[in-house]
Amino acid sequence: MEKVNRTPFQGIVNIIRFNWHFYVLFLLLLVAGLLFTQYTLTRLMLCGAAIATLSSLVVSWYIYDHSDLYTFRWLDDMALRPCRRVVNIHAGFDETSQLLAHKYPGADLQVFDFYNPEMHTEVSIERARKRYVPYAGTKIISTAAVPLAPASADVVFLLLAAHEIRDPGERITFFKELRRCLAADGRIVVLEHLAGCT
């Protein structure tokens, strides 16, 4: 299988591309504030906000572009059963299925997309879906009904996607569905932002 490569700044470029409205608004406020206010405290606060925004982007670059996050080497340290039946579930933006196919070349990989524009309303996801073609064979599903037989998956990956399920009831139903699909000693691998775990 062909090696999968990410470009050096793919993560940070995607963050800015999919959330550009935040950065444009912030730049307009920063420039307007610095040009039209003479209050030192206001200027200091704007500079502090600019430093915080830049720091956030640097940290995001480190996580998404510099770390081993997308090499999946960290999976080697997990006690996963032999991964013959692999399921990858995302929320409309899939950067991981091709990487998982490369990581587990002999596995039967099924990819599901639970994005529902009426329930998952992030504009960044809509932009990402327009930019990236879905992984071949991806199926659109509901979080209430995962189309898998009971005990039919060795591992289910939910990578940087669970935070898109904002409703606690929907989240509980979804994870019950995932548990139903797992083999007796199967695993669900959830990777999330800390803010997404609340």
Protein Blocks (a to p, Z undefined) as FASTA:
>chain_A
ZZddddfklmmmmmmmmmmmmmmmmmmmmmmmmmmpcbfklmmmmmmmmmmmmmmmmmmm
mmmmmmmmlnommmmmpccdddfbccdddehiacklmmmmmmmmmbccddddfbdfklmm
cfklmmmmmmpccdehiacddfklccbdehiafbdcdehklmmmmblklmmmmmmmmmmm
pcfkbccdddddfklmZZ
